[in-house]
Amino acid sequence: VVIGWFWRKFRHLPLPAWLLICLQLGILLHFSGGFLQVDGRRLYDVHVAGIANEWARYDKLVHLLNAFFACLLVEYIQMPGRASGYAPRTFVVLTVLGLGAVVEILEYFVCASIP
């Protein structure tokens, strides 16, 4: 329902193909982390390249990549003339941090309700 609402609300935006591909890749990686199993564990719990460090978990890397893609999207929507300076860039980062907080809350509710 939420994805359908977003599609209906934002379908008129003329987003470039490369940005749509980045967003689709981010969604695919995100859902893969929850649904794919590696050695009996969710992909989200797997350490990338065998590096046994907390920052090298698939979950952390996917969230980093999705935050980058979200920055590209917010910048494209909010700054069509490519305004320069610290204020517009700060706005983009703060917007993405807020969106990330909403995503984390939604993830918690999904993980708490689906075994």
N, C-alpha and C positions, 0 to 999 in steps of 0.2 A: 504494500500500500504506500509506504513512504517513498520507495523508488519510483512508483507510478506518479505520485504527487510531484516529485522533483522533475521528472521528465516533462510532465505537463506544464509546469511552471517555467522551466528554463529551455524548452525545445526551440524557442525562437532565437536564442543567442547564436550568433555566427561564430562558433568556436572552430579553430583550425583542426585539421585531421590529426596532427601530431599530438595535440593536447588531449583530444578524445581517446587516442590510443594509450597515452600515459595513464589517464584516469581508468580506462578499462583494465589495463595491466595491474594497476594498484588494487582494484576491486578483486580481480582474479587471484592475485597473490594473497590478499587478505582472507578470502573465503577458503583458499587452498590450505592455509595454515590451520584452520579449524576442522576441516573435513578429511584431510589426508593423514594417513598413519605411516610412521616410519619406525620400524622396530617396536611396534606396539605402543608408540607414543604419538600424540598429535604433532604435526609438523611444527606448530608454534613452540613446542618445548625442545626442539632439536637445536643443537649448536652447529652453526654453519662452518664447514671446512674442518670439522673436528676441533675447533678452538674452544676449549673448556673455560670460557670467560663469559660473564653475564652479558656483556655488550654484544657478543657474537651469536646470541640466540636469534633464530629466524623471526620471532615476534618483534624484537627490537629493530632489526633491519627492515622489516616490512613497514613498521610504523615510521621509521625515518624516511623511507622512500615515499610513502603516502603523504607525509608532511611536505616533502619537496614538491610532489605533484600538486598538492593543495595550494602551496605558495604560488606555483605557476598559474593555476586557475584563478585564484583571488587577484593576483596581479593583473592578469589579462582582463578580468571583469572590471576591476576598480580603477585601473590606470591605463585606459586605452591610448592616451597620448604619451605614455611612458614618462610620467613626471619623475623628476630626480630629487634627491635629498633624503634626509633621514626620516622625516615624518611619514611620507607615503610608504616607505619600506617597513617602518615600525607598525603602521596600520595593518599591512599585509601579515606580518609575523603575529601580531596580537589576534587577528581574525583567525588565523590557522590554529593558534593555540586554543582559542575558544572552541573551534570546531573539533579539535582533537579531544578536548575534555568531554564534549557531547558524545563523541564516538566511544570513548572509554566507558562512560556511564551506560550507553546502550550495550556494549560488550558485556559489562558486568551483569546486566539484567538477563541477557541471553544465556550466559554461562550459568547463572543461578537458576534459571528455569528449565534449561535443557541439559539432561545428564550427559 
